[in-house]
Amino acid sequence: MQASETSMTDASPRGSASRLEKWLIPLIFRATGPVPVRIALGDGPGVAAPGIAPRFTVRVRDLRTLAQIALDPEVGFGDAWMSGRVELAGDLVAFLEAVYHAGGNSDRGWYSRLASAWMDFWQANTLSGSRHNIHSHYDVGNDFYRIWLDRQFVYTCAYFPSPSATLEDAQTAKLDYVCRKLRLVPGETVIEAGCGWGALALHMAKHYGVRVAAFNISREQIRLARERARAEGLADRVQFIEDDYRNASGRFDAFASIGMLEHVGRANYSEFGRVIHRLIGDRGRGLLHFIGKNEAGTFSRWIRKRIFPGVYAPSLSEALEVLEPMGFFVEDVENLRPHYARTLEHWLERFDKSSAAVTAMFDPPFERAWRLYLAGSIAGFRAGPLQLYQILFRGSQFAALPWTRAGLYEAGNAE
């Protein structure tokens, strides 16, 4: 994994800095746990966690940066990585996995809780807040995402029929897997909340003969989705609507939300459930596909600060707060955790191959931030608390689903 190329030759003089270094670095290990890393200020010898052989070396440019990392390890390291104020000797993904395995609690201290609450306030997913949050991430330009996503621009977990499947095939398999879970029938109507660049809506219309209303508040995504619909002759069967899902109306047979629950905000789960019920009632069915966590708690503040403002990954029990108050029956819950780790590996490989193009398109801090985000996400799905849940649910008056899951694993049910 490529590390920062910034020189460490401008480190603080030794002496008093060395004494502060020996005081600050143990504070970092106290928060992160015994990570097998040696942390060094400038060109100094550094300090390792007691009782564990270091496999990595992190060199910090200056004392101020070291203090920032000691105060807030996650955000301090992330920002220092972005600006090139830290170097890592070793593989970035492996290092971040080791951090997860160390089992620290840097996100549970008073400072983290206070900072997280402040973020929750400023990044709240109100109607206007959601537009700002989504614009910050998804509207950085379609040319950027074209560099490292698959040809259909699917920016959610793929489904790999085998570990060796290509990303292209795995994303198509995921689209069809969702359709099979929903048991779509030609002539039905589907509403999709948060449609990305339109791949699922187009797949549903083309292969399952349904009509789709797809909502999204990303201008760039909607623009490309509409272009695809016209190019594929599906504009009369798929309507891409640039609006918030909360403004949707009408009655539909099925509801789909793929990678959007993370952007709803837990404070809005009850409203989200009411919107779904308003749209499909007791006779419809739906599917939620989302990043979750092992247990309730704050989500990465660095990711919320630099990559995904307003994002929150719920625990499974929190996600059910969307469905249970509306009387929906939960028919199936599946965890595709290893599939998301594999998806991210493909994305990071493509991203790294085009890192020079990304840097030219934006700047070095942007490129380093996104590499850290992708690498950290791989580590989170391999060794950390991240999960990828699919919840299939139905209204109380929808016909019962099949006796077994056998049909889900029989590809080729499309028209």
C-alpha positions in Angstrom: 0.0 0.0 0.0 1.3 3.4 -0.9 2.3 5.6 2.0 2.7 9.3 2.3 5.8 10.6 0.5 6.2 13.7 2.8 9.7 14.0 4.3 10.0 13.9 8.1 13.2 16.0 8.2 11.5 19.0 9.7 10.7 17.3 13.0 11.0 19.2 16.3 14.4 19.2 18.0 15.1 16.5 20.5 15.4 17.2 24.2 12.1 18.6 25.5 10.3 17.2 22.5 11.7 13.7 23.3 10.3 13.9 26.8 6.9 15.0 25.5 7.0 12.2 22.9 7.5 9.6 25.6 4.5 11.1 27.5 2.2 11.5 24.5 2.7 8.1 22.7 1.6 6.0 25.7 -1.6 8.1 25.7 -2.2 7.0 22.2 -1.7 3.3 23.1 -4.0 3.7 26.1 -6.8 4.8 23.7 -6.1 2.4 20.8 -5.0 -0.7 22.7 -1.7 -2.6 22.0 -1.4 -2.0 18.3 1.8 -3.7 17.0 3.3 -0.4 15.8 6.2 1.9 16.7 5.3 5.5 16.8 8.2 7.9 16.2 8.5 11.7 16.2 10.4 12.7 13.1 13.6 10.6 12.7 13.7 9.5 16.3 13.7 5.9 17.5 10.1 6.0 18.6 8.1 4.1 21.2 6.3 0.8 20.8 3.4 -0.7 22.7 4.7 -2.6 25.7 4.9 -6.4 25.4 4.2 -6.6 21.7 6.6 -6.7 18.7 6.0 -3.8 16.3 5.0 -4.8 12.7 4.6 -1.2 11.5 6.2 2.1 12.0 4.3 5.4 12.0 6.5 8.5 11.8 4.9 11.8 12.8 6.2 15.0 11.4 6.0 17.3 14.4 5.1 17.5 18.0 1.9 19.4 17.3 0.6 16.6 15.1 1.6 14.0 17.7 -0.4 15.9 20.3 -3.4 16.1 18.0 -3.3 12.3 17.6 -2.9 11.7 21.3 -6.0 13.9 22.0 -8.1 12.3 19.3 -6.4 9.3 17.7 -8.9 8.6 14.9 -9.5 12.1 13.6 -5.9 13.2 14.5 -4.4 10.4 12.5 -6.9 10.7 9.6 -6.2 14.4 9.2 -2.4 13.9 9.5 -2.6 11.2 6.9 -4.5 13.5 4.5 -1.9 16.3 4.9 1.1 14.1 4.7 2.2 14.7 8.3 2.5 11.0 9.0 4.3 8.2 7.2 3.4 4.5 7.5 6.0 1.8 7.0 3.9 -1.2 6.2 0.6 -2.1 4.5 -2.1 0.4 5.2 -5.0 -2.1 5.3 -3.1 -4.5 7.5 -2.2 -1.7 9.8 -5.8 -0.6 10.2 -6.9 -4.2 10.7 -4.3 -4.4 13.5 -5.8 -1.3 15.1 -9.3 -3.0 15.1 -7.8 -6.2 16.6 -6.2 -4.2 19.4 -9.7 -3.5 20.7 -9.1 0.0 21.9 -11.9 2.4 22.9 -10.8 5.7 21.4 -14.4 6.4 20.2 -15.9 6.0 23.7 -14.2 8.7 25.7 -15.9 12.0 26.8 -14.2 14.0 24.0 -15.4 11.6 21.3 -18.9 11.5 22.6 -19.1 15.3 22.8 -17.6 15.8 19.3 -19.9 13.2 17.9 -23.0 14.9 19.4 -21.8 18.2 17.9 -21.5 16.5 14.5 -25.0 15.0 14.9 -26.3 18.5 15.4 -24.5 20.2 12.5 -25.0 17.3 10.0 -28.6 16.5 10.9 -30.4 14.9 8.0 -33.2 17.4 7.7 -34.6 18.1 4.2 -32.1 20.8 3.7 -29.3 19.1 5.7 -29.6 15.9 3.7 -29.2 17.8 0.4 -26.0 19.4 1.7 -24.6 16.1 3.0 -25.4 14.2 -0.2 -24.0 16.9 -2.4 -20.7 16.9 -0.4 -20.1 13.2 -1.2 -21.9 12.2 -4.4 -21.7 15.3 -6.4 -17.9 15.6 -6.5 -18.2 14.5 -10.2 -19.2 11.4 -12.1 -15.7 11.3 -13.7 -14.2 10.6 -10.3 -16.5 7.6 -9.6 -16.0 6.3 -13.1 -12.3 5.8 -12.3 -12.9 3.0 -9.7 -16.5 1.8 -9.8 -17.8 -0.8 -12.2 -19.3 0.1 -15.5 -22.8 0.5 -14.1 -21.7 2.9 -11.3 -22.9 0.6 -8.5 -21.6 2.2 -5.3 -22.9 -0.5 -2.8 -21.9 -4.0 -1.7 -21.7 -6.5 -4.6 -22.7 -10.1 -4.4 -20.0 -12.6 -5.4 -21.4 -15.9 -6.5 -17.8 -17.0 -6.1 -14.8 -15.2 -4.6 -13.2 -15.1 -8.0 -16.1 -13.3 -9.8 -15.3 -10.0 -11.4 -16.6 -6.8 -9.9 -18.8 -6.3 -12.9 -20.4 -9.7 -12.6 -20.7 -9.4 -8.9 -22.6 -6.1 -9.1 -25.0 -7.5 -11.7 -25.5 -10.5 -9.5 -26.3 -8.2 -6.6 -28.9 -6.3 -8.6 -30.6 -9.6 -9.6 -30.4 -11.0 -6.1 -32.3 -8.0 -4.8 -35.0 -8.5 -7.5 -35.3 -12.2 -6.6 -35.7 -11.4 -3.0 -38.5 -9.0 -3.8 -40.1 -11.6 -6.1 -41.0 -9.0 -8.7 -43.7 -9.7 -11.2 -44.1 -8.0 -14.6 -46.5 -5.1 -14.4 -45.8 -4.3 -10.8 -44.7 -0.9 -9.5 -41.6 -0.3 -7.4 -40.4 2.7 -5.6 -36.7 3.1 -4.8 -35.4 5.5 -2.2 -31.8 6.7 -2.9 -31.2 5.2 -6.4 -27.6 6.1 -6.9 -26.7 6.2 -10.6 -29.8 4.1 -11.5 -28.4 0.6 -12.0 -31.0 -1.2 -9.9 -34.1 0.7 -11.2 -32.9 0.0 -14.8 -32.2 -3.7 -14.0 -35.7 -4.1 -12.5 -37.4 -2.5 -15.5 -35.3 -4.3 -18.1 -35.3 -7.8 -16.7 -38.4 -8.0 -14.5 -40.9 -5.9 -16.5 -41.8 -3.5 -13.6 -42.2 0.2 -13.6 -40.0 2.1 -11.2 -40.1 5.5 -9.5 -36.6 6.2 -8.2 -35.8 9.1 -5.8 -32.5 10.8 -5.3 -31.2 14.2 -4.3 -27.8 14.0 -6.0 -27.8 16.1 -9.1 -24.9 14.3 -10.7 -26.3 10.8 -10.1 -29.8 11.7 -11.4 -28.3 13.3 -14.5 -26.4 10.2 -15.4 -29.3 7.9 -14.5 -31.6 9.7 -16.8 -29.0 9.5 -19.6 -28.8 5.8 -19.2 -32.6 5.4 -19.2 -32.8 7.2 -22.5 -29.9 5.3 -24.0 -31.4 2.0 -23.0 -34.9 2.8 -24.1 -36.3 2.6 -20.6 -37.3 6.2 -20.0 -41.0 5.3 -20.2 -40.6 2.6 -17.5 -38.2 4.2 -15.1 -38.8 7.7 -13.7 -35.8 9.3 -12.0 -37.0 12.0 -9.6 -34.6 14.5 -8.1 -36.3 14.9 -4.8 -36.2 13.7 -1.2 -37.8 10.3 -0.4 -39.9 12.0 2.2 -41.8 13.8 -0.5 -42.7 10.6 -2.4 -46.4 9.9 -2.8 -48.6 7.2 -4.5 -49.0 3.5 -3.9 -46.5 0.9 -5.0 -46.2 -2.9 -4.8 -42.6 -2.9 -3.6 -40.0 -0.7 -1.9 -36.3 -0.8 -2.2 -33.5 1.1 -0.4 -30.0 0.1 -1.3 -27.3 1.8 0.7 -29.5 4.7 1.7 -30.5 3.9 5.3 -27.0 5.1 6.3 -28.0 8.6 5.2 -31.4 8.7 6.9 -30.1 9.4 10.5 -31.4 7.5 13.4 -33.6 10.5 14.5 -35.6 10.0 11.3 -36.2 6.2 11.5 -39.8 6.6 12.7 -40.5 9.0 9.8 -38.8 6.7 7.4 -41.0 3.8 8.5 -44.1 5.9 8.1 -43.0 7.0 4.6 -42.5 3.3 3.6 -45.9 2.3 5.0 -47.6 5.2 3.2 -46.1 4.0 -0.1 -46.7 0.2 0.1 -49.3 -0.1 2.9 -50.0 -3.5 4.3 -50.1 -5.3 0.9 -46.6 -4.5 -0.2 -43.1 -5.7 0.5 -39.6 -4.2 0.6 -35.9 -4.6 1.1 -33.4 -2.6 3.1 -29.7 -3.1 2.2 -27.4 -1.1 4.4 -24.1 -0.9 6.3 -24.6 -1.8 10.0 -22.6 -2.3 13.1 -22.3 -5.0 15.8 -23.7 -2.7 18.4 -25.2 0.8 18.7 -22.8 3.6 19.0 -21.2 6.5 17.3 -19.9 6.2 13.7 -16.4 7.2 12.6 -16.1 10.9 13.1 -13.2 11.2 10.6 -15.4 9.7 7.9 -18.2 12.0 8.8 -15.9 15.0 8.8 -14.0 14.3 5.6 -15.9 11.8 3.5 -19.6 11.1 4.4 -21.2 14.0 6.4 -24.3 12.9 8.2 -23.7 9.1 7.9 -24.7 6.6 10.6 -24.5 2.8 10.5 -27.1 1.3 12.8 -27.1 -1.9 14.7 -29.6 -4.5 13.6 -31.9 -3.7 16.5 -31.8 0.0 15.6 -32.6 -0.7 12.0 -35.7 -2.6 13.0 -37.0 0.6 14.6 -37.9 1.5 11.0 -40.1 -1.5 10.5 -41.6 -2.7 13.8 -43.7 0.3 14.6 -45.4 0.0 11.2 -46.4 -3.6 11.8 -44.1 -4.9 9.0 -43.2 -8.6 9.1 -39.5 -9.2 8.9 -39.2 -12.3 6.5 -35.4 -12.6 6.1 -32.2 -11.0 7.4 -28.9 -11.8 5.7 -25.4 -10.5 6.5 -23.1 -10.0 3.4 -20.2 -8.8 5.4 -17.4 -10.7 3.5 -19.0 -9.6 0.2 -18.5 -6.0 1.1 -14.9 -6.6 2.1 -14.3 -8.1 -1.3 -16.1 -5.3 -3.1 -13.9 -2.7 -1.3 -10.8 -4.6 -2.3 -11.7 -4.3 -5.9 -12.5 -0.6 -5.4 -9.2 0.1 -3.7 -7.2 -1.8 -6.3 -8.8 0.3 -9.1 -8.4 3.5 -7.1 -4.7 2.9 -6.4 -4.1 2.2 -10.1 -5.6 5.6 -10.9 -4.2 7.5 -8.0 -2.3 9.9 -10.2 -5.5 10.7 -12.1 -7.4 11.3 -8.9 -4.6 13.6 -7.6 -4.7 15.6 -10.9 -8.5 15.8 -10.7 -8.5 17.1 -7.2 -5.3 17.4 -5.0 -3.0 15.1 -2.9 -5.0 15.5 0.4 -8.2 14.4 -1.4 -6.5 11.4 -2.9 -4.9 10.4 0.4 -8.2 10.9 2.3 -10.1 8.6 -0.1 -7.5 5.9 0.0 -7.6 5.9 3.8 -11.4 5.7 3.7 -11.4 2.7 1.3 -8.6 1.0 3.2 -10.2 1.6 6.6 -13.5 0.3 5.3 -11.9 -2.9 4.2 -10.4 -3.3 7.6 -13.7 -2.5 9.2 -15.4 -5.3 7.3 -12.6 -7.8 7.8 -11.8 -7.2 11.4 -14.0 -4.5 12.8 -17.6 -3.9 13.7 -19.0 -3.3 10.2 -21.7 -5.5 8.8 -23.8 -5.4 5.6 -27.4 -6.3 6.2 -30.2 -7.1 3.9 -33.6 -7.1 5.5 -36.6 -8.4 3.5 -40.0 -7.4 5.0 -43.6 -7.3 4.0 -46.9 -5.9 5.1 -49.4 -8.0 7.1 -51.6 -8.6 4.1 -49.0 -9.5 1.5 -49.1 -13.2 0.4 -46.6 -15.4 2.3 -43.2 -15.8 0.8 -42.0 -19.3 -0.4 -41.4 -22.1 2.1 -37.7 -22.2 1.5 -34.9 -19.9 0.2 -34.1 -22.2 -2.7 -35.3 -19.8 -5.3 -33.0 -17.0 -4.2 -30.0 -19.0 -5.3 -31.3 -19.9 -8.7 -30.0 -17.1 -11.0 -31.7 -16.5 -14.3 -35.3 -15.9 -13.0 -35.4 -12.6 -14.9 -37.4 -12.2 -18.1 
